């Protein structure tokens, strides 16, 4: 049996099956992609899983069915995750949908997806956007988080979940989408320059100090 060629977008699983992960900007999905997802489920026998990071994952496919699924999804305009880069931000609904939100979150989420998330990085770096300090999107425990307040967004860095959850450290504020995009780009560049394989942004903050990181991110 010949070894199967590695195909970008197909994720090998421990049991020999394959998965596909698609990004859903702001946790939203189009009718076209939903229809494609239903087609993949019925023709490829995939299990559909909405991840905690607001992505849609297709599981339990063999190699041939995964290839067919990849074609169906991309034809419908689905954003298949293929490379290691800054993650699609996790975003709460914000204004005007949430009664306690202080900021609109979808425009910022779209700006970050459009201008910042394709920045390549060695390990993972997670970004969150929350419309208020309730932080339903966990923006307060992300590598880089934007937490809405009345005049913009507070910027928090160095948080993470996992076995030992850690809150981020507030280092400043931004009032425009452009400023937020620049913070994420600078954070990704700084992260990549100091962490080669494993580790999270809190390691960079601990090594450099909060003031130095703040200066590097333009805050």
BALOBA-1460 file (C-alpha; in Angstrom, 3 decimals):
// residues 219
<rec num="1" residu="x" x="0.000" y="0.000" z="0.000"/>
<rec num="2" residu="x" x="1.460" y="3.338" z="-1.049"/>
<rec num="3" residu="x" x="1.599" y="6.218" z="1.386"/>
<rec num="4" residu="x" x="-1.157" y="8.762" z="0.770"/>
<rec num="5" residu="x" x="0.045" y="12.191" z="-0.317"/>
<rec num="6" residu="x" x="-0.453" y="14.885" z="2.297"/>
<rec num="7" residu="x" x="-3.229" y="17.214" z="1.154"/>
<rec num="8" residu="x" x="-3.520" y="20.711" z="2.695"/>
<rec num="9" residu="x" x="-6.841" y="20.898" z="4.508"/>
<rec num="10" residu="x" x="-7.053" y="17.187" z="5.361"/>
<rec num="11" residu="x" x="-6.186" y="16.506" z="8.999"/>
<rec num="12" residu="x" x="-5.072" y="12.914" z="9.777"/>
<rec num="13" residu="x" x="-6.610" y="11.500" z="12.971"/>
<rec num="14" residu="x" x="-5.204" y="8.876" z="15.350"/>
<rec num="15" residu="x" x="-7.751" y="6.258" z="14.267"/>
<rec num="16" residu="x" x="-6.742" y="6.550" z="10.592"/>
<rec num="17" residu="x" x="-9.676" y="8.750" z="9.590"/>
<rec num="18" residu="x" x="-9.479" y="12.329" z="8.329"/>
<rec num="19" residu="x" x="-10.990" y="15.621" z="9.438"/>
<rec num="20" residu="x" x="-11.538" y="19.005" z="7.811"/>
<rec num="21" residu="x" x="-11.773" y="22.284" z="9.730"/>
<rec num="22" residu="x" x="-13.505" y="25.347" z="8.336"/>
<rec num="23" residu="x" x="-13.403" y="28.836" z="9.784"/>
<rec num="24" residu="x" x="-16.640" y="30.700" z="10.542"/>
<rec num="25" residu="x" x="-15.944" y="34.418" z="10.840"/>
<rec num="26" residu="x" x="-17.619" y="35.810" z="13.985"/>
<rec num="27" residu="x" x="-19.058" y="32.339" z="14.567"/>
<rec num="28" residu="x" x="-21.412" y="32.858" z="11.594"/>
<rec num="29" residu="x" x="-21.996" y="30.513" z="8.662"/>
<rec num="30" residu="x" x="-23.619" y="31.137" z="5.264"/>
<rec num="31" residu="x" x="-26.586" y="29.164" z="3.885"/>
<rec num="32" residu="x" x="-24.351" y="27.973" z="1.044"/>
<rec num="33" residu="x" x="-21.799" y="26.486" z="3.438"/>
<rec num="34" residu="x" x="-24.586" y="24.971" z="5.552"/>
<rec num="35" residu="x" x="-25.976" y="23.270" z="2.447"/>
<rec num="36" residu="x" x="-22.503" y="21.994" z="1.575"/>
<rec num="37" residu="x" x="-22.072" y="20.712" z="5.136"/>
<rec num="38" residu="x" x="-25.314" y="18.757" z="4.824"/>
<rec num="39" residu="x" x="-24.119" y="17.319" z="1.514"/>
<rec num="40" residu="x" x="-20.803" y="16.261" z="3.080"/>
<rec num="41" residu="x" x="-22.639" y="14.618" z="5.958"/>
<rec num="42" residu="x" x="-24.949" y="12.659" z="3.668"/>
<rec num="43" residu="x" x="-22.395" y="11.664" z="1.015"/>
<rec num="44" residu="x" x="-19.224" y="11.245" z="3.077"/>
<rec num="45" residu="x" x="-20.806" y="10.115" z="6.333"/>
<rec num="46" residu="x" x="-19.043" y="12.878" z="8.233"/>
<rec num="47" residu="x" x="-19.753" y="13.808" z="11.815"/>
<rec num="48" residu="x" x="-20.166" y="17.592" z="12.159"/>
<rec num="49" residu="x" x="-18.717" y="19.217" z="15.258"/>
<rec num="50" residu="x" x="-18.912" y="22.913" z="16.145"/>
<rec num="51" residu="x" x="-15.673" y="23.556" z="18.027"/>
<rec num="52" residu="x" x="-15.289" y="25.804" z="21.050"/>
<rec num="53" residu="x" x="-13.242" y="28.129" z="18.807"/>
<rec num="54" residu="x" x="-16.279" y="28.795" z="16.565"/>
<rec num="55" residu="x" x="-15.061" y="26.604" z="13.718"/>
<rec num="56" residu="x" x="-16.928" y="23.719" z="12.072"/>
<rec num="57" residu="x" x="-15.105" y="20.385" z="12.019"/>
<rec num="58" residu="x" x="-15.939" y="17.411" z="9.795"/>
<rec num="59" residu="x" x="-14.904" y="14.091" z="11.362"/>
<rec num="60" residu="x" x="-14.950" y="10.326" z="10.633"/>
<rec num="61" residu="x" x="-14.069" y="10.409" z="6.924"/>
<rec num="62" residu="x" x="-11.754" y="8.092" z="5.010"/>
<rec num="63" residu="x" x="-9.204" y="9.610" z="2.631"/>
<rec num="64" residu="x" x="-11.325" y="9.448" z="-0.539"/>
<rec num="65" residu="x" x="-14.439" y="10.829" z="1.132"/>
<rec num="66" residu="x" x="-12.383" y="13.589" z="2.747"/>
<rec num="67" residu="x" x="-11.088" y="14.622" z="-0.678"/>
<rec num="68" residu="x" x="-14.648" y="14.768" z="-1.998"/>
<rec num="69" residu="x" x="-15.722" y="16.744" z="1.051"/>
<rec num="70" residu="x" x="-12.882" y="19.225" z="0.553"/>
<rec num="71" residu="x" x="-14.010" y="19.859" z="-3.024"/>
<rec num="72" residu="x" x="-17.661" y="20.302" z="-1.997"/>
<rec num="73" residu="x" x="-16.833" y="22.719" z="0.817"/>
<rec num="74" residu="x" x="-14.415" y="24.874" z="-1.160"/>
<rec num="75" residu="x" x="-16.866" y="25.060" z="-4.069"/>
<rec num="76" residu="x" x="-19.412" y="26.506" z="-1.621"/>
<rec num="77" residu="x" x="-16.947" y="29.164" z="-0.466"/>
<rec num="78" residu="x" x="-16.021" y="27.588" z="2.864"/>
<rec num="79" residu="x" x="-12.764" y="28.835" z="4.398"/>
<rec num="80" residu="x" x="-10.883" y="25.580" z="4.939"/>
<rec num="81" residu="x" x="-8.052" y="25.910" z="7.444"/>
<rec num="82" residu="x" x="-4.828" y="24.724" z="5.796"/>
<rec num="83" residu="x" x="-1.905" y="26.513" z="7.412"/>
<rec num="84" residu="x" x="-0.528" y="27.333" z="10.850"/>
<rec num="85" residu="x" x="-1.206" y="30.996" z="11.432"/>
<rec num="86" residu="x" x="-2.960" y="33.350" z="13.836"/>
<rec num="87" residu="x" x="-6.305" y="31.762" z="14.696"/>
<rec num="88" residu="x" x="-9.656" y="33.146" z="13.631"/>
<rec num="89" residu="x" x="-10.699" y="35.290" z="16.621"/>
<rec num="90" residu="x" x="-13.365" y="33.987" z="18.954"/>
<rec num="91" residu="x" x="-16.089" y="36.651" z="18.978"/>
<rec num="92" residu="x" x="-19.230" y="37.218" z="21.074"/>
<rec num="93" residu="x" x="-22.325" y="38.761" z="19.444"/>
<rec num="94" residu="x" x="-21.826" y="42.223" z="20.961"/>
<rec num="95" residu="x" x="-24.013" y="45.233" z="20.093"/>
<rec num="96" residu="x" x="-26.803" y="45.482" z="19.016"/>
<rec num="97" residu="x" x="-27.667" y="41.864" z="19.808"/>
<rec num="98" residu="x" x="-26.556" y="41.615" z="23.440"/>
<rec num="99" residu="x" x="-28.295" y="43.862" z="26.009"/>
<rec num="100" residu="x" x="-25.157" y="44.339" z="28.120"/>
<rec num="101" residu="x" x="-22.660" y="44.828" z="25.274"/>
<rec num="102" residu="x" x="-20.718" y="48.088" z="25.131"/>
<rec num="103" residu="x" x="-19.210" y="47.652" z="21.648"/>
<rec num="104" residu="x" x="-20.039" y="46.104" z="18.275"/>
<rec num="105" residu="x" x="-17.862" y="43.023" z="17.884"/>
<rec num="106" residu="x" x="-18.610" y="41.737" z="14.387"/>
<rec num="107" residu="x" x="-16.902" y="44.631" z="12.524"/>
<rec num="108" residu="x" x="-13.723" y="44.151" z="14.580"/>
<rec num="109" residu="x" x="-13.864" y="40.373" z="14.127"/>
<rec num="110" residu="x" x="-14.181" y="40.833" z="10.367"/>
<rec num="111" residu="x" x="-11.288" y="43.316" z="10.273"/>
<rec num="112" residu="x" x="-9.021" y="40.939" z="12.183"/>
<rec num="113" residu="x" x="-9.963" y="38.014" z="9.917"/>
<rec num="114" residu="x" x="-9.425" y="40.117" z="6.823"/>
<rec num="115" residu="x" x="-6.136" y="41.766" z="7.798"/>
<rec num="116" residu="x" x="-4.420" y="39.892" z="10.637"/>
<rec num="117" residu="x" x="-5.254" y="36.193" z="10.963"/>
<rec num="118" residu="x" x="-3.237" y="35.023" z="7.965"/>
<rec num="119" residu="x" x="0.005" y="35.986" z="9.697"/>
<rec num="120" residu="x" x="2.113" y="32.784" z="9.912"/>
<rec num="121" residu="x" x="3.390" y="31.668" z="13.326"/>
<rec num="122" residu="x" x="5.323" y="28.600" z="14.552"/>
<rec num="123" residu="x" x="3.053" y="27.603" z="17.492"/>
<rec num="124" residu="x" x="-0.506" y="28.734" z="18.164"/>
<rec num="125" residu="x" x="-1.685" y="32.182" z="19.131"/>
<rec num="126" residu="x" x="-5.340" y="32.739" z="20.004"/>
<rec num="127" residu="x" x="-7.264" y="36.002" z="19.729"/>
<rec num="128" residu="x" x="-10.594" y="36.941" z="21.316"/>
<rec num="129" residu="x" x="-13.056" y="39.821" z="20.987"/>
<rec num="130" residu="x" x="-15.670" y="40.593" z="23.636"/>
<rec num="131" residu="x" x="-18.251" y="43.362" z="23.607"/>
<rec num="132" residu="x" x="-18.050" y="43.906" z="27.361"/>
<rec num="133" residu="x" x="-16.102" y="42.789" z="30.463"/>
<rec num="134" residu="x" x="-18.361" y="39.717" z="30.841"/>
<rec num="135" residu="x" x="-16.040" y="38.182" z="28.195"/>
<rec num="136" residu="x" x="-18.372" y="35.463" z="26.906"/>
<rec num="137" residu="x" x="-15.781" y="34.844" z="24.169"/>
<rec num="138" residu="x" x="-13.040" y="34.333" z="26.802"/>
<rec num="139" residu="x" x="-11.134" y="37.332" z="25.439"/>
<rec num="140" residu="x" x="-9.738" y="37.870" z="28.939"/>
<rec num="141" residu="x" x="-7.818" y="34.559" z="28.841"/>
<rec num="142" residu="x" x="-6.500" y="34.647" z="25.262"/>
<rec num="143" residu="x" x="-2.974" y="35.280" z="24.003"/>
<rec num="144" residu="x" x="-4.368" y="38.599" z="22.752"/>
<rec num="145" residu="x" x="-7.809" y="39.771" z="23.818"/>
<rec num="146" residu="x" x="-9.926" y="42.836" z="23.074"/>
<rec num="147" residu="x" x="-12.519" y="43.590" z="25.754"/>
<rec num="148" residu="x" x="-15.149" y="46.237" z="25.032"/>
<rec num="149" residu="x" x="-15.646" y="49.259" z="27.261"/>
<rec num="150" residu="x" x="-17.469" y="52.531" z="26.583"/>
<rec num="151" residu="x" x="-14.702" y="54.225" z="24.566"/>
<rec num="152" residu="x" x="-13.200" y="51.286" z="22.682"/>
<rec num="153" residu="x" x="-11.441" y="48.088" z="23.633"/>
<rec num="154" residu="x" x="-9.068" y="47.223" z="26.435"/>
<rec num="155" residu="x" x="-6.129" y="45.102" z="25.237"/>
<rec num="156" residu="x" x="-5.104" y="42.072" z="27.295"/>
<rec num="157" residu="x" x="-2.137" y="39.812" z="26.549"/>
<rec num="158" residu="x" x="-0.606" y="36.616" z="27.872"/>
<rec num="159" residu="x" x="-3.722" y="34.757" z="28.901"/>
<rec num="160" residu="x" x="-4.526" y="31.134" z="28.062"/>
<rec num="161" residu="x" x="-6.809" y="28.246" z="28.949"/>
<rec num="162" residu="x" x="-5.680" y="24.634" z="29.230"/>
<rec num="163" residu="x" x="-4.695" y="22.738" z="32.359"/>
<rec num="164" residu="x" x="-3.623" y="25.895" z="34.168"/>
<rec num="165" residu="x" x="-5.863" y="28.762" z="32.981"/>
<rec num="166" residu="x" x="-4.323" y="32.200" z="33.238"/>
<rec num="167" residu="x" x="-5.959" y="35.623" z="32.858"/>
<rec num="168" residu="x" x="-4.420" y="38.110" z="30.472"/>
<rec num="169" residu="x" x="-2.708" y="41.309" z="31.584"/>
<rec num="170" residu="x" x="-4.249" y="44.615" z="30.535"/>
<rec num="171" residu="x" x="-1.667" y="46.721" z="28.678"/>
<rec num="172" residu="x" x="-3.628" y="49.519" z="27.053"/>
<rec num="173" residu="x" x="-6.602" y="50.442" z="24.892"/>
<rec num="174" residu="x" x="-7.477" y="50.793" z="21.203"/>
<rec num="175" residu="x" x="-10.274" y="52.854" z="19.698"/>
<rec num="176" residu="x" x="-10.116" y="51.790" z="16.025"/>
<rec num="177" residu="x" x="-10.077" y="48.521" z="14.110"/>
<rec num="178" residu="x" x="-6.806" y="49.529" z="12.485"/>
<rec num="179" residu="x" x="-5.131" y="49.865" z="15.863"/>
<rec num="180" residu="x" x="-6.393" y="46.424" z="16.905"/>
<rec num="181" residu="x" x="-5.120" y="44.856" z="13.682"/>
<rec num="182" residu="x" x="-1.710" y="46.440" z="14.238"/>
<rec num="183" residu="x" x="-1.570" y="45.061" z="17.789"/>
<rec num="184" residu="x" x="-2.250" y="41.514" z="16.552"/>
<rec num="185" residu="x" x="0.294" y="41.797" z="13.736"/>
<rec num="186" residu="x" x="2.968" y="43.086" z="16.092"/>
<rec num="187" residu="x" x="2.132" y="40.419" z="18.678"/>
<rec num="188" residu="x" x="2.423" y="37.678" z="16.042"/>
<rec num="189" residu="x" x="5.782" y="39.017" z="14.842"/>
<rec num="190" residu="x" x="7.109" y="39.285" z="18.396"/>
<rec num="191" residu="x" x="5.797" y="35.813" z="19.237"/>
<rec num="192" residu="x" x="7.421" y="34.248" z="16.162"/>
<rec num="193" residu="x" x="10.755" y="35.915" z="16.888"/>
<rec num="194" residu="x" x="10.966" y="34.512" z="20.419"/>
<rec num="195" residu="x" x="9.093" y="31.161" z="20.417"/>
<rec num="196" residu="x" x="10.165" y="28.507" z="17.916"/>
<rec num="197" residu="x" x="7.970" y="25.432" z="18.506"/>
<rec num="198" residu="x" x="6.095" y="25.174" z="21.788"/>
<rec num="199" residu="x" x="4.909" y="27.866" z="24.148"/>
<rec num="200" residu="x" x="2.335" y="30.609" z="24.353"/>
<rec num="201" residu="x" x="2.482" y="34.381" z="24.400"/>
<rec num="202" residu="x" x="2.541" y="34.474" z="28.212"/>
<rec num="203" residu="x" x="6.098" y="33.104" z="27.961"/>
<rec num="204" residu="x" x="7.103" y="36.169" z="25.940"/>
<rec num="205" residu="x" x="5.414" y="38.493" z="28.449"/>
<rec num="206" residu="x" x="7.181" y="36.782" z="31.362"/>
<rec num="207" residu="x" x="10.594" y="36.951" z="29.671"/>
<rec num="208" residu="x" x="10.371" y="40.536" z="28.409"/>
<rec num="209" residu="x" x="8.187" y="42.139" z="31.060"/>
<rec num="210" residu="x" x="4.861" y="43.874" z="30.588"/>
<rec num="211" residu="x" x="6.288" y="47.321" z="29.832"/>
<rec num="212" residu="x" x="8.589" y="46.022" z="27.100"/>
<rec num="213" residu="x" x="5.774" y="44.040" z="25.455"/>
<rec num="214" residu="x" x="3.518" y="47.074" z="25.664"/>
<rec num="215" residu="x" x="6.127" y="49.166" z="23.835"/>
<rec num="216" residu="x" x="6.638" y="46.478" z="21.167"/>
<rec num="217" residu="x" x="2.891" y="46.401" z="20.486"/>
<rec num="218" residu="x" x="2.718" y="50.173" z="20.124"/>
<rec num="219" residu="x" x="0.697" y="50.783" z="23.276"/>
